[in-house]
Amino acid sequence: MLLHFTKMHGLGNDFMVIDLITQRARLRDEQIRKLADRRFGIGFDQLLVVEPPRSPDMDFRYRIFNADGSEVENCGNGARCFARFVLDQRLTHKREIHVETAGGPLTLVVNDDDQITVDMGTPRFEPTALPFDAAEDRPLHALEVDGERYEIGAVSMGNPHAVLRVDDVDSAPVERLGPLIERHPRFPRRVNAGFMQVVSPHEIRLRVFERGTGETLACGTGACAAVASGIRQGLLESPVTVHLRGGDLRIEWAGDETPLLMTGPAERVFEGRIALA
Ligand SMILES: N[C@@H](CCC[C@H](N)C(=O)O)C(=O)O
């Protein structure tokens, strides 16, 4: 069978997007891994799936799979691409879209300048939310990695993030520490590892080694988690511009139980059809 798909990206974090409202398919883990392969498949960081909602208050169900086939709770860059996709495909005409994810509901707003703002919900710091094996909720936790002690912020944006402050993201040991933090035994469901350089209270530089994918050019939930952790530590003040390798995001958060807002672009690259083996 031929499956119609759209290739999209948010700041270079790239996606295969499929509409399972007008098409039928069931993708197994190994099929997702094959499609994600940049030489033998289409190539992407995450697969995004559009489905009908389960709850009548929602417009769509939004499912996310990493390149390794694992299903995850949330994807910030993907959420913006999701909004652009459902509008472009005429699956909705609404410019405020409510979607269910495995990490909770999200609201996506397409602005007049075509940038998309996502209400990402409230960041959660309690270790059980990630989950993270720690006795208490603290702004920073000591974590031993490869015989060295680091201080990390632990944040859930629906999906789990560890945020490590570094002096310079360009020389940060992302390739070495990223995989070790991702699979650290204190994160039983693995974790996304962010490396944050504070430039000023309103500006950071960030690289993220993503769970189930590796380092990407941008990670939306990683940007939200880094800013939330930085604000909580008193290092940052809202709004914050996050410079990622693929471009910039704007993050706003008033703290406590208020929702965190992420604004940025979403781009369509090409469309195609592929036979599922
Ligand atoms: N690229 C994403 C995050 C995708 C999921 C992540 N790798 C996880 O496993 O939680 C983003 O833009 O947020």
The ligand as a Tripos MOL2 file, in Angstrom:
@<TRIPOS>MOLECULE
LIG
   13    12     1     0     0
SMALL
NO_CHARGES

@<TRIPOS>ATOM
      1 N1         12.2950   17.2120   19.0200 N.3       1 LIG1
      2 C1         11.3570   17.3230   20.0200 C.3       1 LIG1
      3 C2         11.2930   16.2910   21.1130 C.3       1 LIG1
      4 C3         10.9940   14.8860   20.5680 C.3       1 LIG1
      5 C4         10.8270   13.8300   21.6400 C.3       1 LIG1
      6 C5         12.0680   13.5680   22.4550 C.3       1 LIG1
      7 N2         13.1490   13.0520   21.6680 N.3       1 LIG1
      8 C6         11.7290   12.5860   23.5950 C.2       1 LIG1
      9 O1         12.0790   11.3970   23.4990 O.co2     1 LIG1
     10 O2         11.1140   13.0060   24.5730 O.co2     1 LIG1
     11 C7         10.9420   18.7210   20.4020 C.2       1 LIG1
     12 O3         11.0250   19.6030   19.5320 O.co2     1 LIG1
     13 O4         10.4500   18.9170   21.5150 O.co2     1 LIG1
@<TRIPOS>BOND
     1     1     2 1
     2     2     3 1
     3     2    11 1
     4     3     4 1
     5     4     5 1
     6     5     6 1
     7     6     7 1
     8     6     8 1
     9     8     9 2
    10     8    10 1
    11    11    12 2
    12    11    13 1
@<TRIPOS>SUBSTRUCTURE
     1 LIG1         1 GROUP 0 **** ****
